[in-house]
Structure formats: C-alpha cells, structure tokens
Amino acid sequence: MNATIATTTEIVLPGIVEPDGLQVQVRELPAPAHGQVVLRMDATGVSFAEQQMRLGKYFDQPPFPFVPGYDVVGTVVAVGPGVDPALELHRFAVVTKVGGWASHLIVEAADLVPVPDGVDAAAAETVVVNGVTAWQMMYRTAKVKRGDTIVVLGANGGVGSTLVQLARHAGIKVIGTASPRHHDAVRELGAIPVDYRDPALYSRIREIAPDGVDAVFDHVGGAGLQESWKLLRRGGCLVNYGSAATKDEQGNAMLPVLKLFGRLLLWNFLPNGKRAGFYNFWAGKRFRPAAFRARLAEDLTQVLRLVGAGALTPQIAARIPLSETASALALAESRTVLGKVVIVPES
C-alpha cells in the first residue's frame, strides 16, 4: 500500500434499523497523519455496545450514519510521520469505540497494544474490551480476592464468560446465571450455573451462598438491580455495567442511565458497609488521557498474557466474514450463543 491512498470496505449503521439494514460502503482511505497508522483488520466483533447503538440507545454514540466496531485486532500496514516503521507487519489490539467494522482503518499509534506471538487474532479479539472490562471490574472496582464468592449475571456472554474464567483462575468461587442450554458450558468454565429465568433465581443464589456474596456483576439493571444489591454481604460491592433490561424501551437513551446513577449513588450512603458503582470503560479518558491509555495497556497486556499462557480460553461464538456483519449482529442479539461473535476478513 502506498503512502497516499488505500481502499477500505466499511459496514455503516445508517440509523435505527434492523440488522439487515446495515450498509456496505467502499471508500478511499487517506494516508495516516502524524502519529497514526493504517491497521488491516484481522478480527473485530459484536459487543453489547453495538447492539445498543443500533437502537440509538448507547450513551455518547455519534450521530447516524457511522461505522460501528468497538475494538479491533489487526496488522499495521502503513505508518504516518513520527511513527516507528518497525511497527509494520506486527499485530496489535486497539479499542476504537466506533469504526472497527472495516477492512482497514486509521488509528493512533499510541493506542496500540501488542498481541503476543502465537495468540490467534479472533481469540485476542474476544478479550480486548471484554477482557479489560472484566479485569478492571474485578480488580479496580470490586477489588475481589482469593477465597471470595461472586455472582456473574449472564455468565455465558462475552464479558460474563471472561469474568468467570478470571475469577476461577484467581481462586474465587463463582455463581453464574445463564439459560439452561448453557449450563454445561458455564459449569466447564468453573461457575455454578443458575437459570436466569427461574422465578426463584435470587433465592437459589442465597441457598448456594447463605452468608451473602462479595461482589455481583450486573449488566442487566432494571428491577433486578435491587435483588443484586440484597445478595451482598457487608463489605460487598455491586458493579453495574449496563442496562440490558431497558435496551428495547423507547425514549431518551440517557434516562435509564441517569436512573441507574441515582440509585447506585443513593445506596452508597446507606450505613451497611456495602458499595455500588457503575463501571464506565471510558472513565478518565477525557481529562487524563495519558493515564487512561497506560491503564488500558497494562490491563489488556495482563489479559492477553493469560490467553497466551492458556489460563484464559477465549469463547468464540462464531467467525463471520465482514460482508455478512448483518448476520453477525443478528446472531449476537439472539442471546443463543456462548461467548463473542467475531467478524473476520473475507476469506
């Protein structure tokens, strides 16, 4: 590829549409500017964030139309001025928030995190945002430790399955909710499975952990958040990182988030020794970008190291070519899969 123009194929979200409303566009990519590189996509994927963006419900998403794609694993194929040419032909992971559903994209060189040799691109992709999210919620937010007991809602999902594995590797007991079809897989990951549709779900968890739990990781929100809070023992921490229960509600996308913030803030003032917080992947990026970047690189490097060592097994639900991203999004939204739906280049 020369220093002036490359061609990229992108998947565009034109507005609030069904998955089959995604559009494919091919355009010329400008040469990378100072401090930038061109990344050839080796793997990207579908996370809950893109599912919310499709409905216009993701906080701080750009105006339509735009190219989704929260994270990417790719190979550097060109560098801009001020970037070490030695980066070329090496594989890196990068968190983009948007723009990842593309065959080639321009990113800041400073945001690149090396992927260890021998780690498959799709395997690395499953733990970029999911792995960092799980790692930071466990160790930076909840501060769990060996011997603790935690509850993971959605233990079959991308973040959930990563949380389960990280926790078990650290000597932590895990109770994980999932539909019965995923119970064997959740059990293999190391968690005690509980049917998330069971009307007596929270009573069942209390039977398993009668003294309460040390942390609950809840991406559902809604009415069940109160029950998650009640599961905690003194000193426990509720970490909310989404509002899946309100994903399909009409109206202002910020309203469910504001309600969550208000409720969690109020609970922190109760004199029961418990903590509650909302995990925001992007916290600190605007005001302390260098610290944010360093923390992200440190945590992702730890997660990728565990993948390379075989201590963390990425859960790949499917590998789907970029041109079939609509099918990938529909599959991810079906809630029938274990792990992450990964988008790969055309064969």
N, C-alpha and C positions, 0 to 999 in steps of 0.2 A: 504494500500500500504506500502510495507516495505521500508527501508532506502537505498536499493541498486538499484532496478530496477523497472520501471513501463513501461507499453506499451502505446504508443501513435499512433493515426491514424492522418496522415497529408495529406493535399492537396498540391501537388507540381506543380509549374509552370515550365515546363521543358525548355521553350524557347518561342519564338514569335509564339504562336499558337492561334487557335480559342478557345472559352471557353470549347468546348468539348475535347480539347487536354490536359486539366488538368489531373493529375495522382494522384492516391491514394496510399499512402505507409504506412505500419505499421512497427514501429521500437521500439527498447528498448530505454527508456529514462534514462539517468544516474541519480544518486542521486544528489540532489541540493547541490551546493558548498556553501562556506561561504557567508552569506548574501542573499542567494537565496531561493525561494520557488517553489514548484510544484503547478501549477494552473490547476484545472479542468475547461475546457471551458464550461460556461453556455450560452454564446452568443458571437458571433463575427459578422462580416458583410462585405459588399462590399461597398467601397467608390470609389471616382473618382481616387484615387491614384492607386488602384489595376487595374483599367481599363487601366491606362497609363502603368503600369508595364507589363501588358500582351503584350503590343506593344513595350516594351523596351524603353518607352518614359518618364519614371519618373526619375527626376533628382536624382542621388545618389542611385539608386536601386542596389542591389547586383547582381553579375553575375549569370546567369542561371546555373543550376536549383536551385530554392529556394522555401520556403513555404511563400506565401503572408499572409496578415492579419494584418491590421494596428492597430487595437485595440481589446481588449477582456474584457469581464466581466466574472469572474469566481470565483470559490471557492478554497481556499487554502486547499490542501490535504496532504501536507508534507512540512516541513521546514528544511533548512540546518543549519549548525553550525552558532551561532551568531544571530539567528532569534528567536523572541519570539514565543514559541509554542502556545500562546493564539490566534495567527492569524489563526490557523487551523479551518476549517469549517466555516469561515466567508467569505463573498462575497466582492470582490474588483473589481475596474476597473483599467486597465493599458493600456498605449499606447506602442505598440511594434514596429511599422513601418513595420516589417515583422515577420512572424512566428505565427500569430494568428489563421490561419486556421488549427487548430489541436485540438484533443480531450483533450490533456494535453500538457503543455509547462512549461519551466523553465523561471522564470523572477526574476529580482532583487526586494527584499522586499521593498527597499526604493522607488520604483516606484509605489507601490500600493496606490490607493485612495479608501477609504471605500465607499461602496454603502449603502445608508440609508435603514434601515429595511422597508419593505413594497413596495420598488421600484422593479418592475419586471426586470429580467435580460435583456430581449430584449429591454425594454423601456430604461434602463440605457445605453445599448449598442449604441442606436441611437444618444446619446448626448455626447459620450466620445470625439472623435475627432471632430465631427460636432459641438457639443456644445462649446467646448473650442475654436475652430476656430471662431465661430460666436461671442462668448463673447469677445475674445481678439481683433477681428477686430473692433467691435463696441466701446469698452471701452478703449482699449490700443492703437489702431491705429487711428481710425477715431475720437474718443472722442466725440461721439454724446451725446445729452442731450434731456431732455423732451421738446417737442414743435418743434423739428427738423423734417425735411422731408427727407426720404432716398429712394433710389431705390435699389431693390434687383433683380438681374438677376437670373433667374432660381428659382423662389420663391417656386416651388413645389419640389425641390430637398432636399437632406439631410441637407446641410448647409443652403440653402435658406429658407426652412420652419422653421428652428430653428431661423435664423436671424429675420424673420417676427415676430415670437412669442415673442422673447426677446425684440424687438423694441416696439411692441404694449404694452407689459407689462410695459415698461418704459415711455409710453406716447408719442411715436414717430409715426408720420404718415409714412406709407409705401406704395410705389408703387412697385408691383411685376410683373415681366414678367413670362409668362408660356403659354403653349399651351391652346387653348380654352377648351379642355376636363378637365383641372384642375382649371378653373376659379372659379367655385363654391367653391372648396376646399380652394383655395387661399383666396377667399373672407371670408370664415369662419375663417381662421387663423387671419384675421384682415387687410389684404392688399387690395389695389385697383388693380385688375388684368388688365394686358395689354398683348395682343397677341405678343409673341416674334417673330413671323413670319411676322407680319404686316410690309409692306414696310415703312409705316409712323410711326413706333414704337416710334422713338425719338420725332417726332412732337406731338404724342399723349401724351407722358410724359410731354412735355412742356405745353400742354393745361391744364394738371392736376396741374402742378407746374410752373406757368408762371414766377415766380421770381427765378427759379432755385432750386436746392436741396442741402442739407448739406452734403450728402455722397452718393456715388454709390459703391455697392459691386459687382464686376465684375469678374466672373470666366471664362469668355469666351475668352477675349483677342482678338487677330486678328484685323481686320479692324474696328470693332465696338468700340474698346477702345477709339478712338478719339471722338466718339459721346458721350461716357460716360463722358469723360472729359469736353465736352462742356455743359453738363447738370448742372454742379456745379455752384453755386453762389459763390461770393467772400467769402473766408474763408472755402469753402467746401473741402472735401477730397475724392479722388478716391482710393479705395482699390482693387487692383487686386490680386487674389489668385489662378490663374490657366490660362491655355491656351487651353480651350476645342476646340476652333476653329481650332487649329493646331494638335489635337490629332491624326488624321489619316494621317498627312503628313509624307512622307518618309524622311530619312536623320537623321542627328545628333540631338539627343534629346535635347541637350543644346542650339541649335541655336535659337528656338523660345523664350526660357527663357532669353537669352542674349539680344535679340532684345527688349523684354519687359523691362528689366532692363534699357537699354539705353534710351528708350522712356520716361519711368517714371522719370528717373533722369533728363533728359533734361527739362521736364515740370516743375519740382520743381524750376528751375531757372527763370521761366517766372515771370514778375512783376505783377501778377494778384491776389495774395493772396490765390491762391489755392494750395493744396498739393496732391501729388500722391505717392503711395507706393505699394510695393509688399509684401504681407503677407506670411511669412515663419513660419510654425508651429514650426520648429526646431531651430529657431534663438536663439543663445546663448548657446545651449546645449554643444557644443564642448569646448568653452572657459570658460563658467561659469555654469557648470553642476548643482551645488547645487542651484543656483538662478533659473535656468530653471525649475528644479524639484519642487521647492517651488511655483513658479508662476503657473505652470501647476496644482498642487494640489489645490491651492487656487481657481483658476478659475473653475476647474471641480467640486469642492465642492459646489461652488455657483450655478452652473447649476443643479447639482443633487438635491440640496435643493429645487430649483424651481420645478423640476419634482415631488419630494415628496410632495410639497405643492399644486400641481395641477395647478400651474401658467404656466407651460410649458408642453404641451402634445406631447410626442414623436410620430413622424409619422413613423409607421412601415408599409412598403410596403408589406412585406411578411416574413414568417418564414419558412426557408428551411433547411432540415437536412444536416449535414456536408457531407454526402456521395453524395449529389446532388448539391455540390457547383458549378459545371459547369452550372447548370440551374440557380442558383442564380446570377452568373456573367452575363450570357446572359440576364436575366431579368433586372438587373441593367443597362446594356448597351443599353437596348431597348428604354430608355428615355420615357417610357409609364407609369411609376409609380410615386406615390406621397410618398416622404419620403425615408427611407433606407431599403434595402433588408438585412434582418438579417439571419445569419446562426446559427442554434441551434444544440445541440447534437442529436444523434439518439434517437428516441422515445423508 
